[in-house]
Amino acid sequence: MKHLLSSFFIFIISISFVVNLQAAPKVIPKAPEIAAKSYILVDFNSNKIIAKNNADMPVAPASITKVMTAYVVFSELEEGNIQLDELVTVSKKAWKTPGSRMFIKVNSKVSVEDLLQGIIIQSGNDASVALAEHIAGSEDTFAALMNQHAQELGMSNSNFLNSTGLPDAKHKTSANDLAILANALIKRFPQYYKWYSIKEFTYNNIKQPNRNQLIWRDKSVDGMKTGHTEDAGYCLLSSAKRNNMRLISVVLGTKSTNARAQESQKLLNFGFRFYESHIIYPVGKALKNIRIYKGSEEQLKVGVANDLAVTIPRGQYKNLKPSININTPLIAPVTKGQELGKVEIRLNNKLLTSSPLVALKTINEGSLWQQAKDSALMMLE
């Protein structure tokens, strides 16, 4: 009998050990060493920073500047101020701009779409200046627009003085700011982001390849932009998607074209290998029906105002614990988007993220009869 009891207790202890082992946090190795002045790796869905170094240090961005140039142009397209087939007259200043070129001719007329692809695929400084002048009258005024958008996006370490990234001591941004910009561009302008994966573009009978080596090497990489000046070094902003996870990598100040690609690949591979990303609650999806009193309806659907996503170590999804807290009782009227509580996501008792819970529709006050009935119910409850 003693032997049986002893065996039973050993079995129970073993089971408990296995359960605790399975629930234990997964160990993630340190991010690889990256040979760059500054870098950052960010999950697109959750905005979680997976790895970084000197990410807020203002540095010269070189031609990665043109991501902001394109962002401003996309905004103008969205607002209807310009059209893709609109023709732009090339000024002498644009034509003479040094550095990488699309090879547009002075006084020629080039469509906005062609100029955009000249910027995105060929990194044309001439195309950047031509569009800047067309939109704002001068490149200086266009740079002011760039800074306005940067401020709206929360790019606190950025100051743009031109549309090209040509050297200027006060023309600066940071790895973190560029990750913010890339995230915003991909989310807001997916119809234009697809151009960043095009490998070659021909204009004026001159074919030029996309300088982003990763889109040639790694099929999961679908953008974004390279940059190089003597001051900035060799830089690469890249984005890759594997399954349902997208990562944004920014590597600034490496020593060669090959180095910027290799160091970016290191970061991306690390992120995809050891982490996974999930949209736990998509925007607009009803998480719960809540009783609402004194309203024209008795049930109110609540959800999140924006996608609620998490980035977690691989294999830990089953250990996520959501909790929903509602400020009850709810009494009409309630307007769509009104905050009513909070949802929290925990992993191994650690809070990962939280989001306000909002009403997914407006519910007005009910009839006098409904209000009287619900008042009585609330007194009894």
C-alpha positions in Angstrom: 0.0 0.0 0.0 2.8 2.4 0.9 4.5 1.5 -2.4 1.3 2.4 -4.3 0.9 5.7 -2.5 4.5 6.6 -3.1 4.2 5.8 -6.8 1.0 7.8 -7.0 2.6 10.9 -5.5 5.6 10.6 -7.8 3.2 10.5 -10.7 1.3 13.6 -9.5 4.6 15.5 -9.0 5.8 14.5 -12.5 2.6 15.7 -14.1 2.9 19.0 -12.2 6.5 19.4 -13.3 5.5 18.8 -17.0 2.7 21.3 -16.8 4.9 23.9 -15.2 7.6 23.2 -17.8 5.2 23.7 -20.7 3.9 27.0 -19.2 7.4 28.4 -18.6 8.5 31.4 -20.7 10.5 30.4 -23.7 14.1 31.5 -23.6 15.0 33.9 -26.5 18.7 34.4 -27.4 20.3 37.8 -27.5 19.8 39.5 -30.9 22.8 39.1 -33.3 25.5 41.7 -33.3 24.8 44.2 -36.1 27.7 46.1 -37.7 26.0 49.4 -38.1 25.8 52.8 -36.5 22.2 52.3 -35.6 19.4 49.8 -36.3 16.0 48.7 -35.3 13.7 45.7 -35.9 10.0 46.2 -35.4 6.9 44.0 -35.7 4.5 45.7 -38.2 1.3 44.6 -36.5 2.1 45.3 -32.8 4.8 47.9 -33.2 6.9 45.9 -30.7 10.6 46.6 -30.9 12.4 43.2 -31.2 15.9 44.6 -31.4 17.6 48.0 -31.5 20.8 50.0 -31.0 21.1 53.8 -31.1 17.6 53.7 -32.6 16.8 57.3 -31.6 20.2 58.8 -32.6 19.8 61.4 -35.4 21.8 60.4 -38.4 22.1 61.2 -42.1 19.5 59.0 -43.9 20.9 59.5 -47.5 18.4 58.3 -50.1 16.1 56.6 -47.6 14.8 60.2 -47.4 12.9 59.4 -50.5 10.5 57.2 -48.5 9.2 60.4 -46.9 9.3 62.1 -50.3 7.0 59.3 -51.7 4.8 59.4 -48.6 4.1 63.1 -49.2 3.3 62.5 -52.9 1.0 59.6 -51.9 -0.8 61.9 -49.5 -1.3 64.4 -52.3 -2.7 61.7 -54.5 -5.0 60.6 -51.8 -6.3 64.1 -51.2 -6.9 64.5 -55.0 -4.4 67.4 -55.4 -2.6 65.6 -58.1 -3.2 62.6 -60.4 -1.0 59.7 -61.4 -1.3 60.6 -65.1 -0.6 64.3 -64.5 2.4 65.6 -66.4 5.3 67.3 -64.6 7.6 69.7 -66.5 11.2 69.0 -65.6 13.1 72.1 -64.4 16.7 72.8 -65.0 17.4 72.4 -61.3 15.8 68.9 -61.3 17.7 67.9 -64.4 21.0 69.0 -62.9 20.6 67.4 -59.5 23.6 65.3 -58.8 23.7 61.7 -57.6 21.5 58.8 -58.7 19.3 59.6 -61.6 16.2 58.6 -63.6 17.7 60.5 -66.6 14.8 62.8 -67.2 15.4 65.7 -69.7 15.1 69.4 -68.9 11.7 70.8 -70.1 10.4 67.4 -70.8 7.0 66.3 -69.5 6.9 63.2 -67.3 3.9 61.6 -65.6 3.7 61.6 -61.8 3.5 57.8 -61.9 6.7 57.5 -63.9 8.5 59.9 -61.6 7.3 58.0 -58.5 8.7 54.7 -60.0 11.9 56.6 -60.8 12.1 57.6 -57.2 11.2 54.2 -55.7 13.0 51.8 -58.0 15.8 53.9 -59.5 16.3 56.2 -56.5 16.3 59.2 -58.9 17.3 62.5 -57.3 16.2 64.3 -60.5 12.7 62.7 -60.2 12.5 63.6 -56.5 13.2 67.3 -57.1 10.9 67.4 -60.1 7.9 66.1 -58.0 8.8 68.3 -55.1 8.8 71.4 -57.3 5.6 70.3 -59.0 3.7 69.8 -55.7 5.1 72.7 -53.6 6.6 75.2 -56.0 10.1 74.7 -54.6 12.1 72.0 -52.9 12.4 74.1 -49.7 8.6 74.4 -49.4 8.3 70.6 -50.1 10.7 69.9 -47.3 8.5 71.9 -45.0 5.6 69.5 -46.0 7.9 66.6 -45.3 8.5 67.9 -41.8 4.8 68.5 -41.2 4.0 64.9 -42.0 6.9 63.7 -39.9 5.6 65.7 -36.9 2.1 64.2 -37.4 3.6 60.7 -37.5 5.6 61.3 -34.3 9.0 61.2 -36.0 10.6 63.3 -33.2 14.2 62.9 -34.3 13.7 64.0 -38.0 14.5 67.2 -39.8 14.2 67.1 -43.6 15.8 69.9 -45.7 15.5 68.3 -49.2 13.6 65.6 -51.1 16.7 63.6 -52.1 18.8 62.9 -49.0 21.8 64.7 -50.5 24.2 65.7 -47.7 23.3 68.6 -45.4 24.5 68.9 -41.8 21.0 69.5 -40.5 19.2 66.9 -42.6 18.6 64.1 -40.1 16.4 61.2 -39.1 16.7 58.1 -37.0 16.2 54.3 -37.3 13.1 54.5 -35.1 11.6 57.3 -37.1 12.2 55.5 -40.3 10.4 52.4 -38.9 7.5 54.6 -37.9 7.4 56.0 -41.5 7.6 52.6 -43.2 4.8 51.3 -41.0 2.6 54.3 -41.8 3.3 54.1 -45.5 2.5 50.4 -45.8 -0.7 50.7 -43.8 -2.0 53.8 -45.5 -0.9 53.3 -49.0 -0.8 49.5 -49.8 -1.8 50.3 -53.5 1.5 52.2 -53.9 3.7 50.2 -51.6 3.7 47.3 -54.2 6.0 49.4 -56.3 8.8 48.9 -53.8 9.1 45.3 -54.8 9.6 46.0 -58.5 13.1 44.8 -59.5 13.7 46.9 -62.6 12.4 50.1 -64.2 13.1 51.4 -67.7 12.8 55.1 -68.6 14.3 56.9 -71.6 15.5 53.5 -72.8 17.7 53.1 -69.7 17.0 50.1 -67.6 18.0 50.3 -63.9 17.8 47.7 -61.2 16.3 48.2 -57.8 19.3 48.7 -55.4 17.7 46.8 -52.6 19.6 43.5 -52.8 17.2 41.7 -50.4 14.3 41.8 -52.9 16.6 39.8 -55.2 17.8 37.4 -52.5 14.8 36.8 -50.2 11.4 36.3 -51.6 9.7 37.4 -48.4 11.2 40.9 -48.7 8.9 43.2 -50.7 10.5 46.7 -50.1 11.7 49.3 -49.2 14.7 51.6 -49.8 18.5 51.9 -49.9 20.7 54.9 -49.2 24.4 55.9 -49.4 26.5 59.0 -48.9 29.9 59.3 -47.4 28.4 60.7 -44.2 25.6 58.3 -43.9 27.4 55.1 -44.9 25.4 52.3 -46.5 21.8 52.2 -45.3 18.8 49.9 -45.9 15.2 50.1 -44.8 13.5 46.8 -45.5 10.2 45.1 -44.9 9.5 41.4 -45.2 6.4 39.2 -44.7 6.5 35.5 -43.8 3.1 33.8 -43.3 1.1 36.4 -41.3 4.0 38.2 -39.8 5.6 41.4 -41.2 8.8 42.8 -39.9 10.4 46.2 -40.6 14.2 46.5 -40.4 16.3 49.6 -40.5 20.1 49.4 -40.7 22.0 52.6 -40.9 25.7 53.3 -41.4 27.2 50.0 -42.6 30.5 49.8 -44.6 29.3 48.4 -48.0 26.3 47.5 -50.1 26.8 43.9 -49.2 27.1 44.6 -45.5 23.8 46.5 -45.4 22.0 43.6 -47.0 23.7 41.0 -44.8 23.1 42.9 -41.5 19.5 43.5 -42.5 19.1 39.8 -43.3 20.5 38.9 -39.9 17.8 41.0 -38.1 14.9 39.7 -40.2 15.9 36.1 -39.8 16.3 36.5 -36.0 12.9 38.1 -35.7 11.1 35.5 -37.8 12.9 32.6 -36.2 12.2 33.4 -32.6 9.0 35.4 -32.6 5.4 35.2 -33.8 2.8 37.9 -34.3 -0.9 37.7 -33.8 -3.8 40.1 -34.2 -5.7 39.0 -31.2 -8.7 41.2 -31.8 -9.3 42.9 -35.2 -10.9 46.3 -35.3 -14.7 46.2 -35.6 -15.1 42.7 -34.3 -17.6 42.3 -31.4 -15.8 40.9 -28.4 -18.8 40.9 -26.1 -22.5 41.8 -25.9 -23.2 44.0 -22.9 -26.5 44.7 -21.3 -27.3 48.4 -21.7 -30.1 50.0 -19.6 -32.6 52.7 -20.6 -31.8 52.4 -24.3 -33.6 51.9 -27.5 -31.8 48.4 -27.5 -30.9 46.1 -24.6 -27.6 44.7 -26.0 -24.5 46.7 -27.0 -21.6 45.1 -29.0 -18.1 46.3 -27.8 -14.8 45.9 -29.5 -11.4 47.6 -30.0 -10.9 50.8 -32.0 -7.7 49.5 -33.6 -6.3 46.0 -34.3 -5.0 44.6 -31.0 -1.8 42.7 -31.8 1.0 41.0 -29.8 4.5 39.8 -30.6 5.5 36.8 -28.5 8.2 34.1 -28.4 7.4 31.3 -30.8 5.2 28.6 -29.2 3.7 30.7 -26.5 0.4 31.6 -28.1 -1.5 29.0 -26.1 -0.3 30.7 -22.9 -1.9 34.1 -23.7 -4.6 35.2 -21.3 -7.1 37.9 -22.3 -9.3 39.7 -19.8 -12.1 42.1 -20.5 -13.2 44.8 -18.0 -16.4 46.8 -18.6 -17.5 49.9 -16.6 -21.0 48.7 -15.7 -23.8 49.3 -15.5 -24.1 50.9 -19.0 -26.8 53.4 -19.3 -28.0 54.9 -22.6 -27.2 57.1 -24.5 -23.9 55.6 -25.7 -22.2 56.8 -28.9 -20.2 54.7 -31.3 -16.5 54.8 -30.4 -17.2 55.8 -26.8 -14.7 54.1 -24.4 -16.5 51.7 -22.0 -13.7 49.7 -20.5 -10.4 47.9 -21.3 -9.1 44.6 -22.7 -5.8 43.3 -21.5 -3.5 40.5 -22.8 -1.1 38.7 -20.5 1.6 36.1 -21.0 2.8 34.2 -18.0 1.1 36.8 -15.7 3.0 39.7 -17.5 0.9 42.4 -19.1 1.8 42.5 -22.8 -0.6 45.1 -24.1 -4.0 46.7 -23.5 -6.6 48.6 -25.4 -9.7 50.6 -24.7 -13.0 48.8 -25.3 -15.4 51.0 -27.3 -19.0 50.9 -28.4 -19.4 49.5 -31.9 -22.6 51.4 -32.5 -24.7 54.2 -31.1 -27.6 53.4 -28.8 -30.0 56.3 -28.1 -32.2 56.7 -25.1 -35.2 54.4 -25.1 -38.9 55.2 -24.6 -40.2 56.5 -21.3 -41.6 53.1 -20.6 -38.2 51.4 -21.3 -36.4 53.9 -19.1 -38.9 53.4 -16.2 -38.7 49.6 -16.6 -34.9 49.6 -16.6 -34.8 51.9 -13.6 -36.9 49.4 -11.6 -34.7 46.5 -12.8 -31.5 48.4 -11.7 -33.0 49.0 -8.3 -33.7 45.2 -7.9 -30.3 44.1 -9.1 
